[in-house]
Amino acid sequence: MSDHKKADVEHSLNAVPLSERRNFFQLVFTWIGYVFTVTIMSAGGNIANGAANFWQCIAAVYTGYAILFLLAILVSHISQKTGYSFGLLTRYSFGAYGSRFISFFTMITLLGWFSINCYLSGSVTHTLFPSIPQVPASMVFGALYTFTALKGQKIMNKLGLVATVLVFLVGVTAIVVGIRDAGGFQALTAIQHEQTKTFNDLVTLAVGSVVCGVIGWVPDIMRFSKGPSTSAGVMVVGMGIAGPFMLVIGIIGMMVYSQYDIALILQEQGFLAFAFVGLIGNIWSTAQGNVYSSGLNLASIFTKISREKLIAIFGVCGIILGTFGLYQHFSSWLSFLATVFPPMGGVVIANYFIVWKQELPDVAKASFPPIILLSFVAFAAGIASKYILHFGFTTINALVVSFVLEAAFGYMVLNKQAGQIKTQAGMTESETE
């Protein structure tokens, strides 16, 4: 089998056919495996580190996740309808070569997440077994995560199911013990800290905890969805229950033990050994998702290289980066993601609904312009809004600004360009109306 054919086994270069679509239970554990992650626990700890009290943390979490849910439901609808990965969807928004820049940028952010997961795996192992150095442990786990990503969605879903059950048990135990050590729930909610971050900053951290996955990975999973109700159900579970649950673990850990590293929290509680398998399985399910999604993004850029080779290269780079300790700058990393990804989503959403009017020509038949400059203008304006608009929530501002500009450009210029591409791709008149 040629490299080109191998690259398409996971439909990285075409739409997922209806015959291969999956139901709610076949997809939900893959997505939960992404949000049921130690890194989101750590994000919760960072929120608590800057908040005044427990209830302010909860308000920030659900404000941020309401924003994420809106993004997730729209992006999942687009990917379910089209069957396309995020890398392919960006061709319609940013052009043939412009999409490669977006895909490469998305891959770089996923590389950052993967390196953090590698670091955490080594950290958890070293904390429990001090004789095992952190760096070699991180490298071994990074290689294992890369291997399962090579095997594709089926093994990822099975591993996600096991990891979900294990980390749920660990999380519930950590919350119960944390509340007990605080002196009860009322004592926990009575804890007051000096507030070092604004509420907007706390919401930004909540959004940053999973926004990369909402924009970059949701399409790669939900393109396998059988219908809108399946996609919506998966997103409700992920954004309404699973993600906030993981953040609360980190919030309680920081408020009670002044730690946001879950390994140190569990060590304080005295059951790190019991939780070890669950933590590693949890990190594994997320890390393999980062590798898998990056492989799809890279395959849309380097179409002559097999997905397997691209994933292997990504894994090696991520393992190396993990040794440099990006985790030590985790709060800044979350803020960066929350600044960049909402406007990217705003462009893709407006482009699909307004420019293309929910009718995309076959990606293999369409002839896209090299770069759609106006989409990049809308994207950049959304990012710039963080520094220009000093009201409301920066993540919402960025999303709205990019969406409105892309919609305006669509009505003025891009609609006509899209119509020409549809005609050249052989879409019928009824399809282009």
N, C-alpha and C positions, 0 to 999 in steps of 0.2 A: 504493500500500500504506500502511495506517495506521501510525502510530507504535507502536501496541500490537502489531500483527503483526510489525513489524520487531524489536521487543524480544524476540520469541520465536524468532527464527531460530536462535539458539544454545541454545534450550530453557532460557532463564533463568527461565521461569515454569511449566515442566512437566517431566515425566520424559523422558529421552532414550529414544526408542522402540528396540526390539530391532533393527529394520531398519537403524539407524544406528550400531550398536555396532561397535567396532574391535578388531583383534587386537594382539598384543604389539608387533610392529614398527611399527605405526601409532601407538602411544602412547608407547613407551619413549623416543623421542628428544625428545618434548615435555617429559617429566619430567626427563630428563637435562639438557635445556636450562635447566631451573630450577636444578638443583644444580651444574651445570658453570658456575659463575659467579665472577667476579672478587671479589664481595663475600664469598664463602665462603673464597677465598684469604686475604682480609684478616682474616677470623675466625680462620683458622689462625695468622696472624701475631700476633694478640692473645693466643691461647693460649700460643704460644711466648714471648711477652713476659712472661708471668707464671709460666712453668714453670721447673723447675730444669734439665731436660735433655730430649733428644729422646724418650727412651722414656717419660717421664712425659706428654709431649704425646700420643704415640700411645695410651697407656692412656686418657687423657681423651677422645680422639676416639672410640674404639670403645666406651667406656662410654656416652658421650652418644648415639652413633648406634644402639646397641642399644635405648635408650629410644625414640628416634625411630622405629626400625623397628617396634617394638610398636605405637606410635600409628598409624603409617602403614598397617600391615597391617589393623588394625581399622577405621580410617576408610575405607580403600579398599574393604573388604568391604561396608560399609554403603552407600557411594555406588554401587558396582557393582550391588548387589541392588535398590536403589531407583531408580537413574537420576537422582537429585536432586543439585543443586548444594548447596554448603555453606549458602548463604543460605536455601534451602528447607528443608534438614534442621533448621535451628535453630528453625523454626516449631514443630516437634513437641517440641522441648526447652524452649524459652523463651516460647512463645506468639506470637500474631499481631504484637503491638507489641513484645514483648520481643525477638523475633528481629530486629526492625529495629535495635534498639540493638546487638545482637551483630554484625550485618552492618555497621553503620556503624563500630563499633569496629574490626572486621577490615579494613574499607576504609581506615581511618586508618593502621593499621600498614602496609598495603601501600603507602599513599601515602608513608610514610617510606622503605620499601625503594626505591620508584620514584625518589624524590628522590636517594637515595644512588647509584643507578645512573646517573642523569643527571649527578650531580657527577663520578663516576668517568669517564664518557665524556669530559667536558670536561677532566678532569685528565690522562688518557692522551693526549688530543690536544694539550694545551698542553705537556706534557712532551716530546713528540716534535717538535712545531712551536711553539716558544716565541713566535712572532709571532702565533699565534692565541690570543686571550684565552680563559680557561677558561669564563667565564659564557656568552658567546654560543654557544660550542661545545656546552655542556650544553643550552642551549635548543633548538638545532637537532636534536640527537640525541633529546631528549625528544619533540619533535613527530613525528619519524620512528617512534619506538617506539609512540606512540599510534596512528599511522596503521595500522601492521600489526596491532595489537590489534583495530582496527575490522574487519579482514578475517576474523577468526575463527580457529578451530582448524586448518584445512587449511594456510593459509600459515604459521602458527606452527610446525606440525610440520616443514614443509620447511626453514624457517629454522633450527629447532632442530637438524636433521640436519647442515646445513652448519656451524653454529657448534660443534657437538659435535666434529666431526672436526678443525676448526681449533684449538680450544682444547686438545684432547688433545695435538696436536703441540706446541703452545706449552708445555703443562704438563710433558710428558716432557722437552723441551729444558731448561726451567728447573730441573727436578729434577737432571738429569744434570750441567749446568753448575754448579749449586749444590754438589753433592757434590764435584765436581772442585775448585772453589774452596776448599772446606773442607779439602781435603787427603785426600779419600777418605771412605768411609762410616764407617770406624772413628774417624777424626778428627772427623767430624760428631757421632757418638754420644758422643764423649768431651767435647764442649763442655759446660761447666757454667755456669749463670747463677744469680744470686740469685733464689730463689723468692719472688715477691711476691703470689701468689694461692694459696689452698688448692686441693686437688684437687677439691673440690666446686665451687668457682668455675670451675675449668677445664672441668669437665663441663658446667656451666651455659652457658659460652660455646659449647661444641660443640653443645649442644641448641639454643641460640638462633640458631645459624647458619642453620637451615632449618626450625625448628618452626612458624613462621608458614605456610610453604608446606605442611607436612605436615597441619596442621589446616585451613587456609583454602583451599589450592589443590588438594590431592590429590583431594577430592571433585569438584571442577570438571573434572578430567581423567578420573578413574576412573569417572565416571558413563557414559562412552563405552565402558567395557570390556565385552568379550564374556562373560567369566566370571571366577571366582575365581582360576584359575591364571594368567590374563593379568595381573590386578591384582597378585598376589603376585610374579610374575616381574619386573614393572616396579619394584616396591618393593625387591626384592633387589638389582637393579642400581643403583638410586639410592642406597639407604642403605648397601649393603655395599661398593660399589666407587666410584661417581662422587663422592659427597660427601666421603668420606675422602681420596680422591685430591686433590681441590682443597684441602682443609685442609693436606695435607702440603706442597704447594707453598708456602703461606704460612708454614708452620712452618720449613721449610728457609731461606726467604728471610730471616726474622727472625733465626734462629740464625747465619746466615753473614754477612748484610749489615746486620743491625740495622734492617731496613725491613719493614713489612707492606703498604705500598702496592705493588701488582704493577708499576705503571708505573716506580717507582723501583728495584725489584728488577731488572727487565729492563734498565733503563738502566745499572745497575751491571754487569750481565752483558754489555752491549754489543749486544743484539739487539732493542731495543724496536721499531725500524723493521720488522724482519722479523715481529714478533708483532702489529703494530698491527691488522691486519685481523681476526685471530683474536680479539683482546681485545674489539674493538668488536662483532663478531658474537656473542661470548659474552655481553656485557652486554645486547645487543639481545634475545637470546632470553629472558633473565630479565625484563628490564624490560617487554616486551610481555605476559608472563605475569601480572605484577603488575597491569597495566592491565586485561587481559581479565578476571581474577578479580574485580577491584574493580567492573567493569561489571556482572557477575552479581550481586554483593552489593547494589549500588545499585539494580539493576532489581527486586530483591525488596523494596526499601524504597519506591522511587518508581515505582509500577507504571504511572502515567499518562505517564511520560516514556520515550522510546525509549532503548534501550541505547546507540545511537550517540551521542546527545547527552550521556548520563551519562559515557561514556568520554572524550568531548572535554573535559568539565568537569574530570574527574579529571586528565587529562593536563596541562591548564593549571595546576591547583593544584600538581601534583607538580613541574612545571618551576620554578614560583616558589619552592617550598619548597627545591628543590635548590640554589638560590643562597645559602641561609643556612647551609650547611655542617653538616648533621646528621652527616655522615661523621666530623667531628672528635670526636664523642661515640659512636663506634661500639661500643666495649666496653660502655658503659652501656646502649645500645640493645639489644644482644644479651641482656644480663641481664634487661632488662624483658620481652622477648619470651618468654624461657624461664620467667619467673615467671607470665605470664598465659595462654599458650596451652595448656600441658598440662592445667590444670584445666578449661578450656573443652572440650577433647577428652574429658576424663573424664566430663563431664556428657552430652555427645552420645552417647558410646559406651554408658554405662549406660542412658540413656533409650531407645535403640534396642533393646538386648538384653533389658532387664528391664521397663521401663515398657510399651513397645509390643510386646514379645515377637517382634520381627523382622517384624511385619506392620503396615505403615503404610497408612492410608486415602489415597485420592487427594487430593493437596494442594488441588486445585481444589474438591473436594466437602466437605472437612473444615472444621468450624467450631471454630477454636481459641480458647481464652480469651485475653484481651488480654495478660496477663502471667502466666507460671507462676513465682510468687515463690519456691517451694521450689528450683527449679533455679538461680535466682540466688543463693540462700543457699548451695547446694552449690558453685557457682562461686566465690563470695567466700571461702568457707572454704578452698578449695584455694589461693587466692592468699595468704590469711592464714597458711597453714601454713609459709610461708617464714620468717615472723618468730616463729612459736610453737614449731615442732619443730626442735630443734637436734641432729639425728642423721641419718645416711644422706644421700641426695641430695635436694636441695630439689625438683628437677623430678619425681622419682618420688613424693615425699611429696605434692606438689600434685595429681598425677594420681590417686593412690590415695584421698586424702581426698575429692576431688570425686566420684570414682566411687562410693565406699562410701556417701556421704551421698545421692547421687542414687538409688542402688539402694534404700537404706532408705526414702527418701521415696516411691519407686515402690511398694514393698510396702505402705506404710501408707496412702497417699492417691492417688498419681498413676495407679496401675493402673486404679482405678475410673473416674477422669476420662477416661483413654484409651479404656476400653471404651465409655463413653457417646459419645465422639467417633466411634468406629468405627461404632457403631449408627446415629448420625445421618447418617454418610456413606454408609450403605447397604451396609456390608460384611456378608457372610453369616455365619451362626453358626459355620461351620467356619473362617472366616477370623479370627474374633475369639477363637477358643479359644486 
